[in-house]
Amino acid sequence: MDTSEQFIRMCDCPEIQGQRVKPAESDSRCGLLNHNWDTGDVYWDGHDATIWTSCDDTERGPYDMTEFIWLPRPDQTIALLAEDWLEAVAIFLRWFESPKPEYENDDGVPDSVDAALIECYMEHKHNKAWNGDEWE
């Protein structure tokens, strides 16, 4: 799982964060506010990337989970691309084979599969490209 500073910045946008739409709930057992995380979700809390397992495993708190940044796993980003996973893979392959000027001075590919999938999603669904600092 990519937890680089750049990947975290890429995910910290309304187009990505808005896709995690499970209804919010408060869970007083571990001091969480606005807890709407599923088992296996990865989030950035400002210090560490953590895999959400359950409220019972959380010893920190109280804190407001809406302040955390969701880092989609590759399977979650694929599901955002299309309902049918074969269609999502086809979309990704077309995107991957297209020229990418932002990588011409590099080895021609993003730093991680996670980043490549996020870039593909943003271009396909939102017509935005990552310029190295932000989506435009």
Backbone as a ProteinNet text record, in pm:
[ID]
protein_1_A
[PRIMARY]
MDTSEQFIRMCDCPEIQGQRVKPAESDSRCGLLNHNWDTGDVYWDGHDATIWTSCDDTERGPYDMTEFIWLPRPDQTIALLAEDWLEAVAIFLRWFESPKPEYENDDGVPDSVDAALIECYMEHKHNKAWNGDEWE
[TERTIARY]
84.1	0	88.5	62.6	138.3	95.7	190.1	162.1	256.2	303.7	393.7	318.1	393.7	334.8	255.6	310.3	240.9	108.8	107.6	-15.9	-121.4	-80.4	-174	-233.1	-149.3	-199.9	-295.4	-263.9	-350.5	-489.2	-493.9	-621.1	-698.9	-630.6	-694.2	-766	-872.7	-952.7	-1097.9	-1192.1	-1333.3	-1375.1	-1311.9	-1348.5	-1318.7	-1212.6	-1176.7	-1247.7	-1232.3	-1289.4	-1441.4	-1504.3	-1649.5	-1701.4	-1613.5	-1655.7	-1675.8	-1627.2	-1645	-1773.1	-1885.1	-2015.5	-2095.6	-2032.1	-2104.3	-2157.2	-2281.5	-2337.8	-2252.2	-2237	-2157.6	-2231.6	-2157.8	-2213.5	-2110.2	-2154.3	-2061.1	-2047.8	-1930.4	-1906.1	-1834	-1907.8	-1850.9	-1761.2	-1764.5	-1681.5	-1534.2	-1492.8	-1350.4	-1327.5	-1427.6	-1411.7	-1407.3	-1465.1	-1462.8	-1587	-1567.7	-1678.8	-1683.8	-1803.3	-1820.7	-1746	-1757.6	-1691.6	-1771.5	-1712.6	-1778.5	-1676.6	-1595.6	-1488.6	-1524.2	-1485.7	-1505.8	-1375.6	-1387.3	-1269.2	-1183.3	-1055.7	-963.2	-938.1	-1018.8	-992.4	-858.7	-786.8	-658.6	-678.5	-629.9	-644.2	-515.1	-498.8	-385.1	-435.7	-376.3	-422.8	-335.7	-247.9	-157.3	-19.5	-8.4	119.3	153	51.4	73.4	-39.4	-7.3	-111.3	-152.3	-281.6	-334.2	-440.5	-443.2	-549.6	-657.3	-779.3	-890.4	-932.1	-931.7	-976.7	-1110.5	-1117.5	-1244.3	-1226.8	-1337.7	-1333.6	-1265.1	-1284.1	-1226.5	-1074.2	-1013.1	-867.5	-808.9	-894.1	-848.2	-829.1	-707.3	-679	-659	-649.4	-634.9	-773.1	-781.2	-908.4	-922.4	-1024.9	-1123.7	-1070.3	-1115.3	-1081.8	-1191.9	-1193.7	-1297.5	-1244.3	-1303.5	-1255.5	-1268.5	-1352.7	-1365.2	-1239	-1150.2	-1024.5	-920.1	-948.3	-852.8	-872.7	-767.4	-770.8	-779	-883.3	-900.5	-802	-727.6	-634.8	-693.9	-758.5	-823	-722	-757.9	-678.7	-704	-615.7	-637.2	-773.7	-820.5	-951.5	-1064	-1049.3	-1151.2	-1149.5	-1029.8	-1021.7	-1074.6	-1046.1	-1100.1	-1252.7	-1310	-1455.8	-1511.6	-1432.6	-1477.2	-1477.7	-1388.6	-1379.2	-1501.9	-1549.8	-1665.4	-1721.6	-1850.1	-1912.7	-1858.7	-1831.6	-1778.6	-1626	-1560.9	-1415.6	-1342.8	-1398.7	-1334.1	-1337	-1448.2	-1457	-1356.8	-1343.4	-1247.9	-1105	-1071.5	-936.8	-914.3	-1014.4	-1002.4	-980.4	-1053.4	-1035.7	-893.3	-846	-711	-605.4	-619.9	-521.3	-517.9	-635.4	-638	-567.5	-593.6	-529.5	-379.1	-336.8	-194.6	-117.7	-180.8	-113.5	-111.2	-188.7	-190.7	-67.7	-21.4	96.4	70.9	171.3	161.4	277.8	255	364.4	427.5	349.6	404.1	511	522.9	623.1	733.5	738.5	836.7	980.2	1004.7	1140.3	1170.7	1073.5	1086.6	1092.4	1059.6	1060.2	929	840.2	717.5	598.5	614.1	502.3	494	374.6	361.2	444.9	458.8	542.2	486.1	354.2	294.5	167.1	123.7	-3.9	-116.6	-107.8	-209.7	-223.4	-109.7	-111.6	-162.5	-121.3	-166.9	-318.3	-372.9	-517.8	-592.9	-540.2	-604.2	-599.5	-485	-474.3	-571.7	-582	-675.2	-818.3	-855.3	-990.1	-1019.3	-926.1	-949.1	-961.9	-881.5	-891.7	-1021.2	-1053.2	-1170.1	-1301.8	-1312.5	-1439.2	-1451	-1337	-1341.8	-1263.5	-1202.1	-1125.9	-1018.8	-949.7	-843.7	-714.5	-603.4	-470.4	-388.7	-300.8	-211.8	-90.1	-61.3	53.1	178	171.2	282.2	254.6	159.3	122.9	-26.2	-106.9	-251.6	-322.5	-453.6	-535.9	-576.6	-565.5	-611	-688.1
-117.5	0	123.6	211.8	336.1	429.7	469.6	567.3	687.3	710.4	823.2	954.9	1060.2	1192.9	1231.8	1201.6	1237.9	1162.6	1032.5	955.9	1007.7	1042.4	1097.9	1228.2	1314.8	1439.4	1410	1308.6	1272.5	1229.6	1160.3	1109.6	1214.6	1319.6	1422.2	1525.1	1479.1	1567.1	1521.7	1610.2	1573.1	1459.3	1449.6	1344.4	1204.7	1192.4	1063.4	1046.6	1143.4	1130.6	1118.4	1177.5	1171	1034.3	944.6	810.8	717.1	755	674.3	722.7	665.1	722.6	642.1	548.9	475.3	575.2	561.7	658.8	671.6	793.5	819.4	771.8	727.9	688	721.9	741.9	764.4	635	607.5	485.2	524	530.9	577.7	474.2	347.7	244.2	278.9	347.6	379.7	528.5	609.3	753.7	807.8	734.6	781.6	862.9	970.2	1051.2	1037.1	1031.7	1022.2	903.6	790.8	668.7	605.8	595.9	529.1	450.7	374.6	299.5	152	86	-57.2	-130.2	-253.8	-335.4	-342.3	-314.9	-318.5	-183	-81	52.5	102.3	175.9	233.6	384.6	444.3	587.9	648.6	778.4	856.4	948.7	940.4	1022	1145.2	1174.5	1287.3	1245.7	1121.5	1069.9	934.6	848.7	711.5	666.9	571.9	502.6	382.2	362.9	257.4	179.5	48.9	-33.7	-46.5	-5.6	-13.1	-159	-208.2	-344.9	-344.7	-277.9	-264.1	-161.2	-113.3	-16.2	-75.7	-205.5	-269.9	-268	-256.1	-255.1	-115.6	-15	122.9	162	198.7	239.2	389.6	454.9	599.6	663.8	789.4	859	947.1	1030.1	1045.8	1131	1101.6	1183.3	1171.5	1267.4	1275	1210.6	1099.5	1024.7	1103.3	1207.6	1284.9	1364.5	1376.3	1447.2	1359.4	1230.8	1138.1	1129.5	1091.2	1080.8	934.2	900.1	763.2	738.9	628.9	588	462.7	476.3	359.6	251.5	128.3	13.6	-4.1	-74.8	-95.6	-156.1	-252.2	-312.3	-210.4	-116.2	-13.1	86.2	121.7	214.5	149.3	21.5	-50.9	-47.9	-66.6	-63	75.8	181.2	316.8	339.8	273	290.8	237.2	120.6	58.6	-50.3	-78	-183.5	-321.2	-342.1	-469	-462.1	-554.5	-545	-561.7	-640	-652.3	-519.4	-449.1	-316.1	-221.2	-228.7	-143.3	-172	-298.3	-335.1	-282.4	-292.3	-240.8	-89.3	-18.5	127.3	158.2	84.2	107.3	78.8	-29.5	-62.7	43	92.7	201.2	325.5	357.7	474.1	452.9	335.5	306.5	312.9	271.2	270.8	407.8	502.9	636.4	716.6	810.1	890.5	976.2	988.7	1067.6	1166.3	1288.8	1387.2	1411.6	1397.7	1424.5	1324.7	1213.1	1112.4	1101.2	1189.9	1173.2	1187.4	1258.6	1269.7	1162.5	1076.9	969.9	838.3	729.9	600.5	574	672.6	659.7	605.5	576.3	522.5	589.7	589.6	643.7	563.2	617.9	556.1	426.9	406.4	285.9	249.9	127.3	84.3	166.9	192.8	273.2	410.1	475.8	608.1	600.8	499	483.8	466.3	385.4	364.2	492.2	567.2	693.9	791.9	799.3	888.9	848.1	719.7	669.4	705.8	683.5	717.1	865.5	950.3	1095.1	1142.1	1085.2	1123.9	1071.6	945.9	882.7	941.1	961.3	1005.5	1156.6	1226.2	1368.5	1456.7	1395	1469.3	1559.1	1503.9	1577.6	1498.5	1572.8	1510.9	1563.3	1478.9	1515.4	1585.2	1705.8	1780.8	1767.5	1680.2	1661.9	1727.2	1821.8	1891.7	1888.4	1890	1896.1	1846	1828	1789.3	1913.4	1905.3	2020.4	1972.4
0	0	0	-93.4	-103.7	9.1	92.1	197.3	184	60.9	38.2	55.5	81.3	97.1	-27.6	-145	-268.8	-283	-253.8	-265.7	-167.9	-47.3	50.5	-2.6	-61.2	-120.7	-235.4	-316.6	-428.8	-379.2	-268	-214.5	-136.8	-94.3	-11.1	-98.7	-163.3	-249.7	-240.3	-268.7	-255.9	-348.2	-465.3	-560.4	-505.8	-427	-368.5	-234.7	-146.1	-12.2	-16.1	-115.1	-128.2	-168	-208.3	-248.9	-130.6	-15.8	104.4	171.9	129.2	163.6	265.5	334.9	437.7	541.7	585.4	681.9	807.8	852.9	972.9	1096.7	1193.4	1322.6	1428.2	1548.1	1658.3	1735.6	1783	1857.6	1986.4	2094.1	2219.9	2285.9	2239.5	2302.6	2295.4	2190.8	2179.9	2157.6	2186.7	2177.8	2036.5	1940.3	1802.5	1771.7	1699	1650.5	1499.1	1443.4	1297.9	1239.6	1306.9	1262.2	1148.7	1031.3	918.7	837.7	906.9	843.5	839	730.8	716.1	748.2	793	818.4	692.5	705.9	593.5	530.5	564.9	512.2	564.8	482	521.2	530.7	637.8	654.3	707.4	681	728.5	837.6	954.6	1066.7	1091	997.6	1014.1	1060.2	1109.5	1157.7	1096.9	1086.9	1042	949.8	863	787.7	870.1	885	971.1	896	917.1	862.1	968.3	931.9	1025.7	1040.8	1163.7	1187.4	1260.1	1373.3	1444.1	1553.5	1601.8	1711.2	1833.3	1854.7	1972.1	1972	1851.3	1842.2	1860.9	1872.1	1880.4	2025.4	2058	2194.9	2206.1	2091.3	2093.6	2091.9	2122	2115.6	2238.2	2245.4	2139.5	2025	1905.8	1790.6	1688	1597.6	1496.6	1369.3	1329.8	1212.9	1082.9	1078.8	954.9	925.3	1023.6	1001.5	933.9	920.6	862.5	711.9	640.4	494	456.1	382.7	332.7	220.1	226.5	121.4	56.4	-59.1	-120.7	-158.7	-126.7	-171.6	-321.1	-393	-536.7	-569.3	-490.6	-519.1	-504.6	-411.8	-393.8	-510.8	-558	-671	-797.9	-818	-933.4	-929.9	-811.6	-798.3	-829.3	-805.6	-839.1	-990.1	-1061.3	-1206.1	-1278.3	-1238.9	-1304.6	-1214.6	-1230.3	-1149.9	-1186.9	-1313.9	-1361.3	-1360.3	-1291.8	-1277.3	-1409.7	-1504.7	-1635.4	-1710.3	-1699.2	-1760.9	-1696.2	-1563.5	-1492.3	-1537.1	-1553.8	-1599.7	-1741.2	-1827.6	-1964.6	-1963.4	-1879.6	-1866.4	-1822.3	-1722.1	-1670.6	-1777.8	-1852.3	-1955.8	-2065.6	-2106.4	-2206.8	-2152.4	-2025.9	-1965.6	-1957.4	-1914.1	-1894.8	-2026.8	-2136.3	-2267	-2333.6	-2284.4	-2345.3	-2301.3	-2386.3	-2351.9	-2227.4	-2145.2	-2022.4	-2017.9	-2064.2	-2066.3	-1930.2	-1822.5	-1689	-1646.9	-1720.9	-1687.6	-1791.8	-1888.9	-1997	-1949.8	-1840.4	-1786.4	-1683.2	-1657.3	-1559	-1636	-1572.2	-1640.7	-1714.7	-1717.2	-1793.6	-1718.9	-1590.8	-1513.9	-1376.8	-1315.7	-1179.9	-1080.1	-960.9	-857.8	-801.6	-809.9	-753.2	-828.8	-812	-869.4	-807.7	-678.2	-610.4	-676.7	-699.9	-763.1	-906.1	-980.4	-1118.7	-1124.2	-1035.8	-1034.3	-997.5	-900.5	-862.1	-979.3	-1047.6	-1163.5	-1273.2	-1297.8	-1398.4	-1360.1	-1235.3	-1187.5	-1206.2	-1163.3	-1171.5	-1316.3	-1404.6	-1545.7	-1607.2	-1580	-1641.2	-1590.1	-1459.8	-1400.3	-1383.5	-1369	-1335.6	-1432.6	-1534.1	-1634.9	-1571.5	-1471.6	-1403.4	-1411.3	-1413	-1417.7	-1299.9	-1250	-1139.6	-1196.7	-1150.2	-1202.4	-1114.9	-1017.3	-922.9	-789.4	-788.2	-664.8	-636.7	-744.5	-727.5	-853.4	-841.3	-955.4	-1032.5	-1165.7	-1245.6	-1366.8
[MASK]
++++++++++++++++++++++++++++++++++++++++++++++++++++++++++++++++++++++++++++++++++++++++++++++++++++++++++++++++++++++++++++++++++++++++

